[in-house]
Amino acid sequence: MTAPATAVSRAAARRPQRRVFLRTHLGLGDHLVCNALVRHVARRAAVVLPVKPHNAASVQFMLRDVPVEVVQAKDDAEADALVAAARGPSDELLNYCFFDGDRNAQFMCTGITFDKFIYLLAGLPLGARYAGFCVQRDAQRERALAGRLAPADGAPYVFVHEDPQRGFRLDPARMRGDLPIVRPTPALTDNIFDYAGLIENAAEVHCFDSSFALLADYMDLGPGRRYLHGYVRTYPDVRNGELLNPTYRDTGWIRVD
């Protein structure tokens, strides 16, 4: 269970050990990018990590094996207020947010993608993002979800992630149409990692730049199965907007532009 949005849990506040309040961007994809970074910090101190309520289940699951307390905040302003109110004199604040102010200008001048910039700020090589990524999967949860969404006869399928509510749609003409399509269904689970088995066993995986694409990027799916639709999420009104998309591995992805 996560703490209320307005306060760190009282039990956590009574903990004698030193804490690090870690501020990252609040998208679920950002939390996947920062998995190894959070784990690195958690080696030396208990971590308090603000997350948006709809991402809390996924982030808690992802980090349940390390000393991290997930606390809910609806936006950056509430996350900052939570940290300011709960942080004690012996606690440390690490802030890796940079989408405004002087740090944003620094980021835009570096010419590197945002995930690389986060690890640069943390003093870690980008390779640590992949080498240090870890999630303890739950096969029972994965099978239960697959039983609800995958074809009942075991037929091959295509896993597709898009987000029409935010205007992120994949062009059906750029995907194969001869197989059933499996899509994330929020009503069935609020934990992205429950989809790992469905992604792993799909004949093809089609995503735009999103948390699901990042999850697929961390998985060893082999060549010719992952399709990244780069035309879906762009930033035409932002100078060097391409830097706002993360780095993906060069191997295994087929780019669809």
C-alpha positions, 0 to 999 in steps of 0.5 A: 500500500502506498502512502497518501498523496500529501504525506510520507507514511508515519512509519517511514518518518520514524525510521532511524536510517538516512533517507534519500528523496529522489525526484525524477520525472513522473511518467511511467517510462521515466521510472523505467529509465531510472530503474537502475539509478534508483537501485544504485541510490538504494544501496546506500540509503532508503529511498523515498520516490514520488510517483503519480497514483496511476503508476504506483502499482507498477513502480512498487512492483518494480522496486519491491526488492529494494528499500524504496517507499513509493509515495503518491503525488498527482503532479510535480508541484505536489511532489515537490511540496511532499518532499519539502514537508517530509524531508528531515535535516539528515535526509538528502534530496537528489533532483533529476528533473530538468524540463524547465529552467537553467537545467533544461537549457543545459540539457538542450545544449548537450545534444544527448537524449534525456535518459543519457542526461539523467545518468550524466547528472547522476554520474553514471554511464548510460550502460548502467541503465541497462546493466543495472535494470532489474525486475523480479517477474511474477509468472503467475500474474503474467499467466493470469493476464495472458489467459484473459487477453491472448487467443484461447487456441494458442494462435500467434498474435500481435501485441500493440500499444497505442494511446488514442486518448492522448492522440498517439495512434499507430497506422494500421497500414504499417502493421500486419493484419493477418493476426489477432491483436492484443492490447493493454487493458487497464481495467484488468491490471494497473501493473505494466509488468503483468504484460511481460509474458504477453510481450515476450510471446507475441509474434510481433510487438508494435509500440510508439515511444512509451513505457511499453516500448521501454519495457520491450527494449529491456527484454531479450526478444530477438531480432525482427519482432519489435517495431517502434513507430517513430512517427507517432510521438514527435515534438515539432514545436520544440527545438531539438525535440528528438532529444525528448525521446529516450535511447533504444538499443540498436539491435532488435528494433525495426523502425517504422517512420 
